[in-house]
Amino acid sequence: MQRSDAAAWSRLRLDNEQWLTPWEPTSELPWSQRHTPAAYRAMRRISDRRARTGGSLPFAIRWQGRLVGQVTVDNIVRGALRSGHLGYWVDRSVAGQGVTSLAVALVCDHAFGPVGLHRLQADIRPENRPSRRLVERLGFRQEGLLRGYLDIDGAWRDHLAYALLAEDSPGGVFHRWRARVPD
């Protein structure tokens, strides 16, 4: 994420409020206040600090020269676990075109390769079928149901825990993604 993305990020988030709200954490602040350029700058400062200390891997998704979303590996734990939690969102106008799955595949390969993680976990609400299909196509396996796991969109929501281990895709997650894309 770049400093110059503030206005584009704000516009993108505001334009996608209805699309994204069902999957976003509950907040006391209205959507419009949480997605200003100033809010972006504050989020970016925190994200950059966490990235510098190895706790997060934040990435912008750019498609055809414009910002269209974000992929983040957060809550990274080192030591014996070497794990992180995967999250992502994308502009509704590019959903279903393979943009998000490509971005997630590339981030997974980066996390398993140069970063040295062993496990990535993606926690997804059961009713979010497109997101579930995305991780399943990339090789993530469903491991269980997390009851009342996160406060999302005004209520404690169940999530399905999906995980991918480095050895699950020996040729890389991008290779798996590429094998599914028709020529």
Secondary structure as a PSIPRED ss2 file (coil, helix, strand):
# PSIPRED VFORMAT (PSIPRED V4.0)

   1 M C   1.000  0.000  0.000
   2 Q C   1.000  0.000  0.000
   3 R H   0.000  1.000  0.000
   4 S H   0.000  1.000  0.000
   5 D H   0.000  1.000  0.000
   6 A H   0.000  1.000  0.000
   7 A H   0.000  1.000  0.000
   8 A H   0.000  1.000  0.000
   9 W H   0.000  1.000  0.000
  10 S H   0.000  1.000  0.000
  11 R H   0.000  1.000  0.000
  12 L H   0.000  1.000  0.000
  13 R H   0.000  1.000  0.000
  14 L H   0.000  1.000  0.000
  15 D H   0.000  1.000  0.000
  16 N C   1.000  0.000  0.000
  17 E H   0.000  1.000  0.000
  18 Q H   0.000  1.000  0.000
  19 W H   0.000  1.000  0.000
  20 L H   0.000  1.000  0.000
  21 T H   0.000  1.000  0.000
  22 P H   0.000  1.000  0.000
  23 W H   0.000  1.000  0.000
  24 E C   1.000  0.000  0.000
  25 P E   0.000  0.000  1.000
  26 T C   1.000  0.000  0.000
  27 S C   1.000  0.000  0.000
  28 E C   1.000  0.000  0.000
  29 L C   1.000  0.000  0.000
  30 P C   1.000  0.000  0.000
  31 W H   0.000  1.000  0.000
  32 S H   0.000  1.000  0.000
  33 Q H   0.000  1.000  0.000
  34 R H   0.000  1.000  0.000
  35 H C   1.000  0.000  0.000
  36 T C   1.000  0.000  0.000
  37 P H   0.000  1.000  0.000
  38 A H   0.000  1.000  0.000
  39 A H   0.000  1.000  0.000
  40 Y H   0.000  1.000  0.000
  41 R H   0.000  1.000  0.000
  42 A H   0.000  1.000  0.000
  43 M H   0.000  1.000  0.000
  44 R H   0.000  1.000  0.000
  45 R H   0.000  1.000  0.000
  46 I H   0.000  1.000  0.000
  47 S H   0.000  1.000  0.000
  48 D H   0.000  1.000  0.000
  49 R H   0.000  1.000  0.000
  50 R H   0.000  1.000  0.000
  51 A H   0.000  1.000  0.000
  52 R H   0.000  1.000  0.000
  53 T C   1.000  0.000  0.000
  54 G C   1.000  0.000  0.000
  55 G C   1.000  0.000  0.000
  56 S C   1.000  0.000  0.000
  57 L E   0.000  0.000  1.000
  58 P E   0.000  0.000  1.000
  59 F E   0.000  0.000  1.000
  60 A E   0.000  0.000  1.000
  61 I E   0.000  0.000  1.000
  62 R E   0.000  0.000  1.000
  63 W E   0.000  0.000  1.000
  64 Q C   1.000  0.000  0.000
  65 G C   1.000  0.000  0.000
  66 R E   0.000  0.000  1.000
  67 L E   0.000  0.000  1.000
  68 V E   0.000  0.000  1.000
  69 G E   0.000  0.000  1.000
  70 Q E   0.000  0.000  1.000
  71 V E   0.000  0.000  1.000
  72 T E   0.000  0.000  1.000
  73 V E   0.000  0.000  1.000
  74 D E   0.000  0.000  1.000
  75 N E   0.000  0.000  1.000
  76 I E   0.000  0.000  1.000
  77 V E   0.000  0.000  1.000
  78 R C   1.000  0.000  0.000
  79 G C   1.000  0.000  0.000
  80 A C   1.000  0.000  0.000
  81 L C   1.000  0.000  0.000
  82 R C   1.000  0.000  0.000
  83 S E   0.000  0.000  1.000
  84 G E   0.000  0.000  1.000
  85 H E   0.000  0.000  1.000
  86 L E   0.000  0.000  1.000
  87 G E   0.000  0.000  1.000
  88 Y E   0.000  0.000  1.000
  89 W E   0.000  0.000  1.000
  90 V E   0.000  0.000  1.000
  91 D C   1.000  0.000  0.000
  92 R H   0.000  1.000  0.000
  93 S H   0.000  1.000  0.000
  94 V H   0.000  1.000  0.000
  95 A C   1.000  0.000  0.000
  96 G C   1.000  0.000  0.000
  97 Q C   1.000  0.000  0.000
  98 G C   1.000  0.000  0.000
  99 V H   0.000  1.000  0.000
 100 T H   0.000  1.000  0.000
 101 S H   0.000  1.000  0.000
 102 L H   0.000  1.000  0.000
 103 A H   0.000  1.000  0.000
 104 V H   0.000  1.000  0.000
 105 A H   0.000  1.000  0.000
 106 L H   0.000  1.000  0.000
 107 V H   0.000  1.000  0.000
 108 C H   0.000  1.000  0.000
 109 D H   0.000  1.000  0.000
 110 H H   0.000  1.000  0.000
 111 A H   0.000  1.000  0.000
 112 F H   0.000  1.000  0.000
 113 G C   1.000  0.000  0.000
 114 P C   1.000  0.000  0.000
 115 V C   1.000  0.000  0.000
 116 G C   1.000  0.000  0.000
 117 L C   1.000  0.000  0.000
 118 H C   1.000  0.000  0.000
 119 R E   0.000  0.000  1.000
 120 L E   0.000  0.000  1.000
 121 Q E   0.000  0.000  1.000
 122 A E   0.000  0.000  1.000
 123 D E   0.000  0.000  1.000
 124 I E   0.000  0.000  1.000
 125 R C   1.000  0.000  0.000
 126 P C   1.000  0.000  0.000
 127 E C   1.000  0.000  0.000
 128 N C   1.000  0.000  0.000
 129 R H   0.000  1.000  0.000
 130 P H   0.000  1.000  0.000
 131 S H   0.000  1.000  0.000
 132 R H   0.000  1.000  0.000
 133 R H   0.000  1.000  0.000
 134 L H   0.000  1.000  0.000
 135 V H   0.000  1.000  0.000
 136 E H   0.000  1.000  0.000
 137 R H   0.000  1.000  0.000
 138 L C   1.000  0.000  0.000
 139 G C   1.000  0.000  0.000
 140 F C   1.000  0.000  0.000
 141 R E   0.000  0.000  1.000
 142 Q E   0.000  0.000  1.000
 143 E E   0.000  0.000  1.000
 144 G E   0.000  0.000  1.000
 145 L E   0.000  0.000  1.000
 146 L E   0.000  0.000  1.000
 147 R E   0.000  0.000  1.000
 148 G E   0.000  0.000  1.000
 149 Y E   0.000  0.000  1.000
 150 L E   0.000  0.000  1.000
 151 D E   0.000  0.000  1.000
 152 I E   0.000  0.000  1.000
 153 D C   1.000  0.000  0.000
 154 G C   1.000  0.000  0.000
 155 A E   0.000  0.000  1.000
 156 W E   0.000  0.000  1.000
 157 R E   0.000  0.000  1.000
 158 D E   0.000  0.000  1.000
 159 H E   0.000  0.000  1.000
 160 L E   0.000  0.000  1.000
 161 A E   0.000  0.000  1.000
 162 Y E   0.000  0.000  1.000
 163 A E   0.000  0.000  1.000
 164 L E   0.000  0.000  1.000
 165 L E   0.000  0.000  1.000
 166 A H   0.000  1.000  0.000
 167 E H   0.000  1.000  0.000
 168 D H   0.000  1.000  0.000
 169 S C   1.000  0.000  0.000
 170 P C   1.000  0.000  0.000
 171 G C   1.000  0.000  0.000
 172 G C   1.000  0.000  0.000
 173 V H   0.000  1.000  0.000
 174 F H   0.000  1.000  0.000
 175 H H   0.000  1.000  0.000
 176 R H   0.000  1.000  0.000
 177 W H   0.000  1.000  0.000
 178 R H   0.000  1.000  0.000
 179 A H   0.000  1.000  0.000
 180 R H   0.000  1.000  0.000
 181 V C   1.000  0.000  0.000
 182 P C   1.000  0.000  0.000
 183 D C   1.000  0.000  0.000
